[in-house]
């Protein structure tokens, strides 16, 4: 891979300028057609329990909407949410995600749900025409 990237570099090192380096960096960067969606949400997962912690820490977790371990919630980027995360930073795992990665509680449950283990191919009972 490195040889593929360096093949686009100018051959003579004396002719290398900042402008040529910028052009080279742009050429190997993301395409203009590939729009990267900005990260606008926090994905917050409670990793450690709040048992035997002060009530103000437990209250912060409740304010974030987290009630049990391994529960994940999504919040928009905002200063008040960032402050709450900083308050419980030892207990939670935080990731920045785009809006397309945000899942509701029912969507999260469907993703975790196991498959049925069988598929219905046909029915022996004829459909009743009503």
C-alpha angles and dihedrals in degrees: 000000000000091000090053091053096045093048089076093055118103111266100227115063092205091063094052110117133173090255094055091048090051091050090049091049091050091050093056093039127088118308120250087239091058104079111194111214112230119244105249103157138062117226103207121190123182106229102169129044122250093217112137092012122124118277093246090062091047089049091054090054090050089050089053089051096246117137107159141026118279091018114141126208132177126221132176117249107270136142095247093052090047089054092050091050091051089052093057099027093129091059104042140058114222128196130178110231136174122250091258090064094056112113130192121228092261092049090051090050092050091051091054095044116109121237118261093249093231140053128223107235103172143340127237091205111086116234111259113234109221 
